[in-house]
Amino acid sequence: MQTIWFFDDVNLFRILCPHKMKAYKSDHDFDTYKKLDYIYFEEDSANKVYLIEKGKVKLGYYNENGDEIVKAILSKGELFGEKAILGDTMRDEFAQSVDNATSICPIGVTTMHDLMRDNQTFSFKVYKFIGLKFKKLERRLQLLLFKDTKTRLVEFLNELCIDYGYNCPNTGDKVIKHPYTQKDIASLIGTSRPTLNIILNELKSENYLDYNRKEIRIF
């Protein structure tokens, strides 16, 4: 598995989207969203799945205290709302646009089932995505149960290196330009924002990394 936290290699939009097919093109449109717009809420009817044409989408839910818990941030080519394919009739999460010009390809569940039945490659990619998502959740649970917070953060940073990192040509450092806020990172590794700040500053004092709002540099 290339990555645990973010499935960049499963670009379902590139493989197949209804607007590319004559049978669906005439009555198929993209939906556009601005930053912070909701695509759906918890307990909404689950009658569609969604492919991201461009932009980023945040998935999450609210706990009993009303705190927002971020499950994932997805980008172009990724599928979400996929539990509807498996028979769920109600959303157990919200989906919210992160970018100011997010474009989404909505697909009705019946249409999705038809596409999967008629296109073996597409069907395989959908099930691959769902399988990877389950593996991600299993891995994340293992980290939360058996790893300390500092280890969880370091492993998360290693995954960010795969998804967003590049080697600085001048210093050789690994530079990570990512879409996450500190609040998002804290939620994804199961800690509080103040604790995350403490650990980041510890790693900084150990000369392991430096960071600012949108960039992390690992030495």
N, C-alpha and C positions, 0 to 999 in steps of 0.2 A: 504494500500500500504506500503510495507516494507521500501522502500526508494524512494526518489524523484530524486536524482541526478544520481543514478547508479542502474541498475536492476540486481542484482547478483542472484536472485532466479529464473530467467527465463533461464535455461540452455538448449537451443534448441539443441545444439550439442550433449548433453548427451542423449536426447530423440531420435533424428534421424539425421543421416548424410548419404548422398548417398553412401559413400564408404562402409557402413555397409550392403548395400542392393545388392543382386545378380544382379538385373536388371541394376544397375548403376556402380557397383564396377569396372568392367573391363576397363572402359574408364574414370574413375574419379581419379584425382590427387589432392594433396594439393599444394598450392602455398606458398613459404617461402619468407620472407622479413627481411631485416636487419633494424636496427634503422635508422629512417628518410626516409626510402623508402616509396614512394607513392603507394597506392593500386589503387586509381583513383583520378582524378582531377575534379575540377568544370567544368561543361559543357561537360564532357565525356558522352558517350552513357551509358544509364542505362539499361543494358540487363542482369545483374546478381545481385544476393544477396549473402551475405557472412556470414559464421559462423566462429567464432574464435576457432581454435583447441587449440592453446596456444599462450601466449604473450598478448600484449596490442595494441590497435588501437586508435588513436586520430582522432576525427571528427571535422571539423571546416570550416571556410571560411574566405575570406579577405574582409574587408570593403572598402569604397571608398578611404580611405587614405592609403590603402595597409597594414593595421594592421591585424594581425592574430587574429581571434576570435575563441576560443575553445568552441565547443558545448558539447562534452562529451569525456571521455576516457573509452573505453570498454575493457573487458577481456574475458577469456575463457568461451565458451558457449553462448556468446551473438551474436545477429544478427545485421548486419548493411547493408545499401543500400536497406532497405526494401520498400522504396517508389516505386521501380520498380514493386513490386507486385501489387501496387495500380494503376499502369498505367503511372507513370512518365517515360519519355523517355530520360531525360537528368539530370545529377547530378547537384545539387545546393550546394554541399559541397565537400571538399576533405577528403580522408581517408589516414592516414599515420601511419606506424608502429612506435611504441614507444620503443619496445624492440629489441634486436639484433637477436632474433630467433623467430619471429612471424610466426605462421603457420595458413593459412586460407583455409577454405573449400569453394570454389566458386560454386555457383549453378545457372544455367541458369534460367531465369524467367519461361520459359515453363516447365522445370523440377520441379521447385518449385510449380507451380500451380498443376501439376500432383500429387506431394507428398501431398499437402494440400487436394486435392480432395480424395485421397486414404487413408489418415490417419487422422482420426478425432482428435486424441489427439494432433498430431503435428499442425494441422490447428488451434486448440484452443489456443495452446501456442503462435503461431505466432500472432494471433489477440490479445491475451492478452498482448504480448510485445508491439504491436503497440498502443494499448489502454493506457498502462502505459506510453508510451513515450509522447502521447498527454497530459496526465495528468501532466506529468513532465513539459512540456513546459508551460501549463496553470499556474501551481504553480510558476514556475520561473518568468513568466510575472507578476504575482501578487506581488511577492517579489520585483521585480525591480521597479514596479509602486508605491507600498504603504509602503515599508519598507526602513529605512535608511541603509546606508552601513554597519554600525556596526552590526545591527540586521541581515542583510543578511549573514554576515560572521559567526556570532554565529550559525545561523540555518544551514549553510553549514557545519560547524564543527560538529554539532550534527549528521548530516547525515553521515559524514566521520566516526564518532564513530561506527555507525551501520555497515558500510562496511569494515572498516579496523582497528577498535579499539579493544583493549583488556585491562583488568584490570591488572595493575602492582601488582604482588603478595607481593611486599615489602612495597609499599606506598599506594596502593589502587587508585592511579591516573589512569586516562584513557589515554592510550598510543595509538597514531594513526600513523601507518606506511603506507604511501600513495604514489601514483605514480605521484602526481601533482607537478609542479613547481609553484613558486609564480606568475609567469605570467599566468599560467593556471587558478589558483584560482581567480586571479583578473578578468580574462575574464569571468569565470563562474558566478561570482556574480555581474558583470557589473560595475567594477571600474577600476582605474589605478593601476599599480604596486606600485608607490610611496604612494598612499593613502592606499593601503593594508598594506604596511610596517608601516605606521603611526598607523593604527588601531591595528595591531598585537603588536606593542610596547606598545600601551595603555593598551591592555589586559594583556600584560606581567607585566606592572607596577602595575596593579590592582591585580596581583597575581592570575589571572584566568588561565593563561597558560604559557608554555615555548615552544620554538620551535627551530628547526634547519632545515637543507635542506630537510631531508627526514622523520622527525618525529615531531609530535606535542604532547605535554603532557598537558592534561587538569587536573588541580588540583581539 
